[in-house]
Each structure stands twice: as C-alpha cells, then as structure tokens.
Amino acid sequence: MLARRLDESYSLEVRAAITPLTVAKVTANSAYRFISPFIATVASGLDISLATIGTAIAISEIVGLSAPLIIRFTGRHRRRSVICAGLLGMSLGASIAATSTGPAQFTVGITLLALAKIVFDLGTIAWFTDRVDYIRVGRVIGLIESAWAIGLFTGVVLMGLLTGLTSWRWGYVLAIVAMAVMAGVLRQRLPDEPARPAVVEGGHAFFFHLGPAWWVIAATIGLTASAQAMFVTFGKWLQDDFDFSDTKLAIVIFGLGGFELLASLGSAGFADRWGKQRSTMYAAGAMIPAVGGLVFVHSHLAPGLALLALFIVAFEFAIVSTVSLSNGLVPSNPSAGLGMMVSGATLGRAVMAPIATSAFTSHGMWLPAALGAGCAVVTLACHLRYRATR
C-alpha cells in the first residue's frame, strides 16, 4: 500500500519492504506509546503515585543516551537480525511490565522495552538509508514514521479499549502478540544480508567535533521535552478535569492519532521540497501558540482539545523532519547523526517526564502547558541559531 507513494526511482527492494516494516513499526510504537495517555490507569493499578510513574518513564528514557553506542553495535550485524531482535526485546520488556506487581519491576519492563525500541528503530532507519540517498530519504522516512501516528490511533486505541474492558495488563498482552508476529513476518520478508561496515571514525569525529550541529541536537532536546510535557499529562487532565473513562479517552486518542497521521504524511510530501530544517522550524513555530494557548483554556474541553490537536500535528511534522535532517549532519556516516539525534530526543523526554507529572499534580494542566511552550521556544531559537551559522 505505501509502496504506491514511492515512484520507480526507488528500488523494488525498498518499495517491497516499506509496508511490512511500517506495520511492524506500528506495533512497536503502540507498545511504547501506551503508557503516556494511560499513565493514571497504570498508576492506580499498581497503587502508586503519578509522580512515581513519571520517574519510571524518565528512567526508561535515559537508556536513549546509549543510541550512539547501539549504532556502533548494530552496524556490525545484519539489519534483519537487528530489526527482529529489537521487536522480540520489546515483547519481553512489555511482558515484564504487564506482569509487574510494583514500581521496580514495571520500571525494568518499560526500560527494556525502550532500549529494544531504539535497537529496532535504528535498525529500520539504517535499512532504508543504506538504500536511499539523502536528498530523497525524507519521503521514505516520512512514510515509515507515519507508524508513530498509526500506532496511536489504531494500536493504542485498541489497547485502551481492551484496558477499559479488562485491565491495562491485557492491553500490553495485545502488543506483545502483535510484535512477536511481526518479528516472524519480517524474518521471512526481509532479505538476509551482511551489515555494511560501520564508519567508526566518522561517528567519533562527529561526537567530539559537532560544531554548529550541536544546535540541532539542542533543538531536538527542546522539541521532545515540549511534547513530553503534553503526552504524560493530557490523559490525566481529561480524566481528572472532565471525568473521562479509559474508553472515552481511547476515542479521543483515535482522533488525535488521525491528526498525527496527516502531519506525518505531510512531512513525507514537503520535507524534501521545503528543506528539512525549514520544515522543522515551521512546525516548531506552530507548536508555540498551540501549547501556549492551552495555558489559558485548559479548563474548557473543546478549545483545549483543539489546541492539543494542533500541537500534536505540529510536533509530528517537526519530529519527522528532524529525523530526516539528522541523516545529513554527518555526510560520511548518516547513522552517527541519527544516533546523536535519538540521544537528544530521549534526553528531552527523560528530563521532562518527572517534571511534567509533578507539575500537573501540584498545579494542574496550565503548568505543563507553559513548560511545553517554553521548550518549543527553545527549539525554534536553536534552529535559528544553527541556520545563522550555515
């Protein structure tokens, strides 16, 4: 299906793989994204506070700082093996989380899940960047990253509905089965090949001599911190302020996921045309008034949801464009730039998760929204600074 969005200038191998890899990414993203909107439900099920869950999420995100090392490791192995191992590792992590009886085991589970997701994501993007040149890779990444949105409005919604009928543990079981199945499918569908040799020197040079590219990494930290401020609080906001049930929350997530999908496909169509950094800047600029407005209308459901939807659309467009941009930060070794971008993204989420949950507990939705707006301003400022140095 997605192959139709790629013309014949892309290899037959790429066009044949994009749909099954995107479906696999949908299952992975569903498992990964489930915790944020249902954070209150999980906290209640484990009989712990919202702040404790926020700390668990922060710990799980910190593993993202290992992305450059993971790239060096995965670069020495077959892409297919890396991708399948990542999916199976996520299934194991989700299993540990689903059977947890306390915060410690739950933290171990979602941390393993997050670590395995990095392995899966880096393996998947590397599979495509091996086969598509930088000038055209934005379209491919935009299409496969539509799985982020599809995972929200299909996988997370189904997991949420199952949670409403049973418990959050069975929501994870659904994702566990789906990821294991897709690991088997990809084992059959992807070609078996040796990995390309890792360009170790390029990665080291980039790490120690980033130069102006550090502004892109700093911008990514701000971007994901801004998003995390909303993602870990909006479900609790709707449940506390507007008495949403798990089922009703799943319906809202379905709508938000639809908006995300439009943004992801929009990035696939425009990032290469507008320029990857300019696309990121446009979207970051749109995030500021969206989340800033939520500071003032958070007590009103309709305008609050409208602004949240606008924010999510802008963020999705920005993060997909950023992934494409990162592949060009180190021309001799695209994976090195991607690894640093992933580290920056996870650092932003890790730092903001406990801050936003504590802010919500103490002051309500206006403070996480204000934090999100401030981080979006930082993102835009960093990109403007980077643009001025080029």
Buried (B, 14 or more C-beta within 10 A) or exposed (E): EBBEBBEEEBEEEBBBBBBBBBBBBBBBBBBBBBBBBBBBBBBBBBEBBBBBBBBBBBBBBBBBBBBBEBBBBBBEBBBBBBBBBBBBBBBBBBBBBBEBEEBEEBBBBBBBBBBBBBBBBBBBBBBBBBBBEBEEBBBBBBBBBBBBBBBBBBBBBBBBBBBBEEBBBEBBBBBBEBBBBBBEBBBEBBEEEEBEEBBEEBBBBBBEEBEEBBBBBBBBBBBBBBBBBBBBBBBBBBBBBBEBEBEBBBEBBBBBBBBBBBBBBBBBBBBBEBBBBBBBBBBBBBBBBBBBBBBEBBEEBEBBBBBBBBBBBBBBBBBBBBBBBBBBBBEEBBBBBBBBBBBBBBBBBBBBBBBBBBBBBEEBBBBBBBBBBBBBBBBBBBBBBBEEEE
